[in-house]
Amino acid sequence: MANFGTLERIALAFPEVTLEPHFEKISFRIKKKIFATYDERNHRVTVKLSKVDQDDFSSLSSSICQVDSKWGKQGWTLVELCEISEELLSEVLRKAYREVAPKKLSESVQKNGK
């Protein structure tokens, strides 16, 4: 299953991503917009997804992807790192990146990687 090193490697491979603090968490940003945060204490990632992607990933398993009621309505989805495979994490992060990135950068990230 995934860990912070896996998360960091995948997220930083996308174009122009920066890693910055965000309160007590670590954020992954594109052009100053957050597409994912890492909560070290709970070993959990929160990602910004479209409603369709949120529904798709959440339907796979509630132990992998969960929708928080308040923030979930805005697309924020909780991902349990200890439950998710590296392959699925890569897909979730790609979708989150494309959701937040400017159109040109988003289009540069294809379905199967860069």
Secondary structure, DSSP 4 states (H G I P E B T S, - for coil): ---HHHHHHHHHTSTTEEEEEETTEEEEEETTEEEEEEETTTTEEEEE--HHHHHHHHHH-TTTEEE-HHHHTTTEEEEETTTS-HHHHHHHHHHHHHHHS-HHHHHHSBTTB-
